[in-house]
């Protein structure tokens, strides 16, 4: 139970783009598309309302949205 609480707490922490990218790619299944800095910058441009506090990311708020967006993204 304590481990699960710690995981939840870590997912709501606000982090930098680089930290988000590292965690996202580390924890995404192999069959899912991976992200890069340039792709995440494009995501920010498409969804500016998700970044009202500047260049701040959180796994809780952005991970699922990035997964959904990347599945339809074409470079």
Secondary structure, 3 states (H helix, E strand, C coil): CHHHHHHHHHHHCCECHHHHHHHHHHHCCCCCCCCCHHHHHHHHHHCHHHHCCCCCECHHHHHHHHHHHHHHCCC
